[in-house]
Structure formats: C-alpha cells, structure tokens
Amino acid sequence: MNKTGLIAAALLVLTLTGCQDKIEPGTAAVVRPVFSGAGTMVVGLDKTPLFHETMATVAPEVESTISSRIMGLVATIAVREGDRVKTGQLLIVIDSADINNKVAAAEAAYREALQALDAAEQNKILAETTYSRFKNLYDEKALSLQEFDKIETQKKVASIEYGRLQEMVKRTEAGLAEARVYLGFTKIVSPVDGVVTAKFIDPGTMAMPGIRLLTIEDTSGYRLEAEIDESLAGQITPGLNVEVEINALKMKLQGKISEAVPAVDPRSRSFTVFIDLPAEKKLRSGLFARIRIPVGQQELILLPVETLVSKGQLTGVYTVDSKKIITYRLVRTGRQFDGKVEILSGLKPGDTIISDNVSEIVDGSILQTEN
C-alpha cells in the first residue's frame, strides 16, 4: 500500500472511532471503561462571611504638631527630619532677649514690693504700739478724745497700707511667675517619644504662635485610615475584626475597627474608619494596605482544592450524571477559603462530582459504586 493509502486508512479509523458515541441508540453499544474506588459529593451552597475589600493607609495613633506659644526669632533647631527624639528633649530655641528683660523687670518689681511691704509692716507695728499707749492715757483721762481719734486713725491707715502692699506683693509675684513661664516657652521640647517627620522652619525665621514648626510621629502605635463607601454606613461599627495585608512588608495582620466617623464626605460620598493594629516594629506611616471588612453573609459554591483537576491552563472537575458516566467539566474558580475554592461558573447546586482519586479517572468512564 502506498503512502496515500495509509493516510486514508488512518483517517477512516479515526472517523469511525470519533463517531462511536454518536451512534443512535439501538444500533450499537458504546464501550466505556469502568472506574471504581472513587467517592462522590453533591455540590451545594456554603454560607461564608461577605467582605468589603478596600484600601487603607498606615498612620500613627498620635502625631504631634509642634508650634511656638510666643513670637520670636528661631535661634536654634536641635533636630533634623528623621531624628528619633525622647519626651522632654530640646527641639527648638526661640530668641529670648525681650523675655529676659521682662523677667528682670518683674524680679525688680517683686523685690521693690517686698521692701515696701517690710516698711509698711514696721509702720503698722509702730502705729499699733502708739495706739496702745495713747489708749491707756485716754482711759486715765489724760488725753482728749480728739487726740485719741487722731492716733486711732493713724493705726487704721497703717493697717490698710500694709494690706495694700500685701496685695501688691502677690501681683508682682504673679507677674514674675508669668514672665518666667514665657521664658520657658523659648525652649520647645518634645511631648512624646517618636520620630521627627517634617520641619517647616529654619534658624533666623520668625516663629508665630500657632504656626507649626515640626511634626513628630509617635512610633509606639499605628492604625489604619480607610475611606468606606456611604452605602455601608451603619454596617461597619467599632469592634469588627478586619483582615489586613501590607504588601510592602509581606505582612498579614488582624486589626479591629476602633472608630467609624458617622459624617459622610459629600465630595467622595464616603466616610472614614480607623482600624487599630497590633504592635509591630516594621510598621511605618504612609504604607499602603488592603483590608477586608466583614459586612454580612453570602452563599457560594465551595469545593475542596483536591477535587479540582488541571489540564494545561484549564481547570475542571469530574462530574457524574444520572447514568454514572464521568465527564470532565471546565469551571471558573475564584477566591480560596481555608482549603476550599470558590466556583464562579461551570457547576450548580445539586450536581454530583468525584471527590477523591481524581488523578486516576479517565474522562467518559462509568463509575462503579458498591450496591
């Protein structure tokens, strides 16, 4: 037989083989291999948590904005961006020449008031002694009433003057304390342990009350800030556990919602939630995170991973019909849940599939089950 004849014979055999399953019932029987030793399962719907997935940003729980309480030229900046600082550490020095003069003036006024009070006290003691002597003379009728009234008036005036100077001492003392407090404002110290993340002023520039000079990030604790669509308002409440994934650190964490701001931003149509994170040294502000927040329940078709069969780039399962015929059926998979895979299409509840020994099955075989 020549080469052309061999090719024609081979095509004829392939055609007859491919048509075996298409033979009309009653004309010929299809011969199928029999497979035994495999279990089956009926596809059903599993209830699983429904998650809202979105993005979030790592932020410090405490971020301190450092500003001056007085107006003055910046004399010294003792830190740079990126420096770690301790509570009470000196950060900035404001020029204190004017305040030093005010402190000196307040000290002088206080000393003067003390001296005046001392003189008034001596005068009061003298007036009281004189009054006692003249009172005896008046009682013995050796002094006229007019003379006695004069001495008594002097005693009252001395007492009033002493009281007035006591108040003056209190005022000057308070003025001195205030001046010293303002002198303390010339040295700005860190309120927390942390890292200097931003600097907004340089030596020689004017510091104004309320204008930020530095930003210090407290590194002892971090949280996430996320914007959530307004449609979920009321469903996301404090206390919910959140799955967190930070790709930059290759880290997965469990967070908890600590606060959900009730107000909705009219521009973005979203509201803000804050998510507490466990203490983790690698965390840094500004890192990108993905979060999954449980918002209810959903019904999905979930199959054990071992029931899936991959053929090249295709994924499928072996189904069993009412005649026990095993067929390879393509499916589209989704997310994984603790050893199970979500089936998006290709199966419906009530379908029967092979649950084990799938690597040994031949497509189109008949499943033999125990009677």
Residue pairs with C-beta under 8 A, 6 or more apart in sequence:
1 9
20 28
20 30
20 31
21 30
21 364
23 30
32 325
32 364
32 365
32 366
33 362
33 364
33 365
33 366
34 365
34 366
34 368
35 326
35 360
35 361
35 362
35 365
35 366
35 367
35 368
36 367
36 368
36 369
37 357
38 354
38 355
38 356
38 357
38 358
38 360
38 361
38 367
39 354
39 355
39 356
39 357
40 320
40 352
40 353
40 354
40 355
40 367
41 307
41 352
41 353
41 355
42 350
42 351
42 352
43 301
43 303
43 343
43 347
43 348
43 349
43 350
43 351
43 352
43 353
44 301
44 349
44 350
45 299
45 300
45 301
45 349
46 299
46 300
46 301
46 302
46 340
47 297
47 298
47 299
48 297
48 298
48 299
48 300
48 302
48 337
49 294
49 296
49 297
49 298
50 294
50 295
50 296
50 297
50 298
51 243
51 292
51 293
51 294
51 295
52 228
52 229
52 232
52 236
52 292
52 293
52 295
53 290
53 291
53 292
53 293
54 226
54 227
54 228
54 229
54 290
54 291
54 293
55 226
55 288
55 289
55 290
55 291
56 224
56 225
56 226
56 244
56 275
56 288
56 289
56 290
56 291
57 224
57 225
57 226
57 286
57 287
57 288
57 289
58 222
58 223
58 224
58 246
58 277
58 283
58 284
58 285
58 286
58 287
58 288
58 289
59 222
59 223
59 224
59 225
59 285
59 286
60 194
60 217
60 218
60 219
60 221
60 222
60 223
60 285
61 218
61 220
61 221
61 222
61 223
61 276
62 192
62 194
62 217
62 218
62 220
62 221
63 197
63 215
63 216
63 217
63 218
63 285
64 190
64 191
64 192
64 194
64 215
64 216
64 217
64 218
65 212
65 214
65 215
66 91
66 92
66 188
66 190
66 191
66 212
66 213
66 214
66 215
66 216
67 207
67 209
67 210
67 211
67 212
67 213
68 92
68 94
68 185
68 188
68 207
68 208
68 209
68 211
68 213
69 185
69 209
70 94
70 99
70 182
70 185
70 186
70 207
70 209
71 206
71 207
71 208
71 209
72 94
72 95
72 96
72 98
72 99
72 186
72 206
72 207
73 94
73 95
73 204
73 205
73 206
73 207
74 92
74 93
74 94
74 95
74 201
74 202
74 203
74 204
74 205
74 206
74 207
74 213
75 93
75 94
75 95
75 96
75 203
76 92
76 93
76 203
77 91
77 92
77 199
77 201
77 202
77 203
78 89
78 90
78 91
78 92
78 93
79 85
79 89
79 91
79 196
79 199
79 214
80 196
80 199
81 196
81 197
81 198
81 199
82 195
82 196
82 197
83 195
83 196
84 193
84 194
84 195
84 196
85 91
85 190
85 193
85 194
85 195
85 196
85 216
86 190
86 193
87 189
87 190
87 191
87 192
87 193
88 189
88 190
89 189
89 190
90 187
90 188
90 189
91 188
91 189
91 190
91 213
91 214
92 187
92 188
92 201
92 207
92 213
92 214
93 186
93 187
93 188
94 185
94 186
94 187
94 188
94 207
95 186
96 183
96 186
99 179
99 182
99 183
99 185
99 186
100 183
102 179
102 182
103 176
103 179
103 180
103 183
105 179
106 172
106 175
106 176
106 178
106 179
106 180
107 176
109 172
109 175
109 176
110 169
110 172
110 173
110 175
110 176
112 172
113 165
113 168
113 169
113 171
113 172
113 173
114 169
116 165
116 168
117 162
117 165
117 166
117 168
117 169
120 158
120 161
120 162
120 164
120 165
121 162
123 158
123 161
123 162
124 158
124 159
124 161
124 162
126 158
127 154
127 155
127 157
127 158
127 159
128 155
128 158
130 151
130 154
130 155
131 151
131 152
131 154
131 155
134 143
134 147
134 148
134 151
135 148
137 143
137 148
138 145
138 147
138 148
188 213
190 216
191 216
192 216
192 218
193 218
193 219
193 220
194 216
194 217
194 218
194 219
194 220
195 216
195 217
195 219
196 214
196 215
196 216
197 215
197 216
197 217
197 285
198 214
198 215
199 213
199 214
200 211
200 212
200 213
200 214
200 215
201 207
201 213
201 214
207 213
217 285
220 279
221 277
221 279
222 277
222 280
222 283
222 285
223 255
223 258
223 274
223 275
223 276
223 277
224 242
224 244
224 255
224 274
224 275
224 277
224 289
224 291
225 272
225 273
225 274
225 275
226 272
226 273
226 275
226 291
227 265
227 268
227 270
227 271
227 272
228 236
228 260
228 270
228 271
228 272
228 273
228 293
229 269
229 270
230 264
230 269
230 270
230 271
232 295
233 262
233 264
233 271
235 295
235 296
236 257
236 260
236 273
236 293
236 295
237 257
237 260
238 257
238 258
238 259
238 260
239 256
239 257
240 256
240 257
240 293
240 294
241 254
241 255
241 256
241 294
242 254
242 255
242 256
242 257
242 275
242 291
242 292
242 293
243 252
243 254
243 255
243 291
243 292
244 252
244 253
244 254
244 255
244 275
244 277
244 289
244 290
244 291
245 251
245 252
245 253
245 289
245 290
245 291
246 252
246 253
246 283
246 287
246 288
246 289
246 290
247 288
247 290
248 287
248 288
249 282
249 283
249 287
251 280
251 282
253 277
253 278
253 280
254 278
255 275
255 276
255 277
255 278
255 291
256 275
256 276
257 273
257 274
257 275
257 276
257 293
258 274
258 275
258 276
259 273
259 274
260 271
260 272
260 273
260 274
261 271
261 272
261 273
261 274
262 271
263 271
264 270
264 271
265 271
265 272
273 293
275 291
277 283
300 342
300 343
301 342
301 343
301 347
301 348
301 349
302 337
302 340
302 341
302 342
302 343
303 317
303 340
303 341
303 343
303 347
303 353
304 339
304 340
304 341
304 355
305 336
305 339
305 340
305 341
306 355
306 356
306 358
307 317
307 353
307 354
307 355
307 356
307 358
308 315
308 316
308 317
308 331
308 333
308 341
308 358
309 315
309 316
309 317
309 318
309 328
309 358
309 359
311 328
314 330
315 330
315 331
315 332
315 333
316 328
316 329
316 330
316 331
316 346
317 328
317 329
317 331
317 346
317 347
317 353
317 354
317 358
318 326
318 327
318 328
318 329
318 353
318 354
318 358
318 361
318 363
319 326
319 327
319 328
319 329
319 347
319 351
319 352
319 353
319 354
320 326
320 327
320 352
320 353
320 354
320 367
321 327
321 352
323 366
324 366
324 367
324 368
324 369
325 364
325 365
325 366
325 367
326 354
326 361
326 362
326 363
326 364
326 365
326 366
326 367
327 363
327 364
328 363
329 346
329 347
330 346
331 343
331 344
331 345
331 346
331 347
332 343
332 344
332 345
332 346
333 341
333 342
333 343
333 344
334 341
334 342
334 343
334 344
335 341
335 342
336 342
347 353
354 361
354 367
